[in-house]
């Protein structure tokens, strides 16, 4: 994240057909002078906020200031007096309790940007009142996200079915007592992902009728894709994808869904042997008549690789913010925006 925004100003200038000036300062004397020199209609892009220590995650976790206390930070005390209106459009950073996210609202008239409003509207509908049936397709390597969401959307009834893929599915299979084989077990334990096995067991006990796990899986045999039934496990090979039987069953569920949420690829989609599941399920989502919502960096990257993004209903810019929202955790930015509205409804 520690990159200059100079090139961003150049790209914005091209796209807008007008100059977007840039200054390699954030809130210092040069930045303040440039702001004060702006004329009507002028646009100025300041440099990357992350160049300020108070805007990095370690400051947030170590210092722990309230939004009111953050009004005394370098960024806010220097820029707030020069600003007429604060507009935030950064849903992807909504989970960050940083001065730029939560403190200006304490001092200035505040509004959400169009993207922020679209994000909250789409995700609120998904979490609270989706068209039925609502199907979640969860995979990827960052399974803490999947388990946080599963517990919430299953308990609240937001998800009618959950289709598990990737490491999420492998952990679910282990929770069912399936021996996947030493290479896959080692992959999971070496990354401390086996800590999710008890949670998987509890989810299967309480909501097992709504959670689907693979019936077959795939592995790479010297560059060739091979498939193995779950009933024939364990094998001495790393499992890298869901198998054809599972894909066909999941495609049928996806085709009948009115609402779809996808987070995480189904397998190691970067390899030829491991891409089949991810590609097939993305094609099923793109072809579905249901309203689809996707989000997360690797999720969006894999979708763009295999389907036209225009065939997806809504692509969230959020990663951590998206997961926290759907997991029912508070988002500092949203709390700050709502607080500003309560203080000044106009």
C-alpha positions, 0 to 999 in steps of 0.5 A: 500500500506504500506507493505514491499516487502520482500515477493515479492522478495521471490516470484520473486526468485521462479518464476525466478529460481534465487536469487532476493536480498532484502533490507529494504531501498528505497534510503538511505545509505544502499540501495545505498551501496547495489546497488553499490555492485551489480555484473553482473546479480545480481538483487536487489529489494528495499523496497516499495516506499510508505515508502517515504513521497514524494511518497504518494498522499498527497505530490503530491496534497499539494506540486505540484512539476513539474517533473524538480523540482522533480529531487531534491527529496530524491528518485531521487537525491540519486538513479539517479546517480547510474542508467544507464537506467530507465524502467517503467512498472507501467501503474496502477500508470500512473495517479500519479504525483510522483517522481518515475513516472515522474522525472527520465525521466528528467535525464536518458535514458528511456524506457517503459516496455512491459506491459506498451506498451501493455496497451497503445496499447490496450487502444489507439485502444479502445479509437480511432479506435475500431472494430465495433460495440464497446460496453461499459458495465458499472456498479459498485459502483464508478459511477464517473468513468462510467460518466467520460468515457461515456461523452468522448466515446459517444462524440468521437464516440468510443462507439456505445452502452453503456449497463448500470448496477449497480448504474450507471443504477439506476442513469440513471433510476432516471434521466428518472423520475423512482422512485426506492423506498426509500431503493435504493434512500437512498443508492444513496443519502447517498453516494452523488451519486445523484449529477450524476442525472443531468449529466445522464439526459443530456447524455440521452438527447443527446445520448439516442439512444446509452445508454441502461438502464435495463427494470427489476431489482432484490432484495433480499427477505430474501435470495431469489432473486426476480425480478421486472419490472421497470414499477412496481417500486417503491418497499420497497427493495434495488435493487441489480442486473439487471433482467433476461429480461435485461440480455437477451437483453444485452447478445444479444448485447454483442454477436454481438459486435466486441469490448467490454469494461467492467468496474464494476460488474452488481450487488452485485455479492458477494451475491447469490441473487445478482450475477446472472447479473454479472455472466451472463454478464461475461459469455457472454463476455467470449463467445463473438467472439469480442475483450474484454478489462476489467479493474479496481480492482472490475471488474477484481475480479468479472471476475476472479470469474465467467470466465476463464481470458484467455477468456478475450482479454486484462485485464488492470492492471489500475484502476484510470489510465485506467479511466483517459486514456479513459476519455481523461485526461492526465496521468503524466507517459505517458506525462513524457515518451513521453517527454523523447522520444522527448528529446532523440529519440534514 
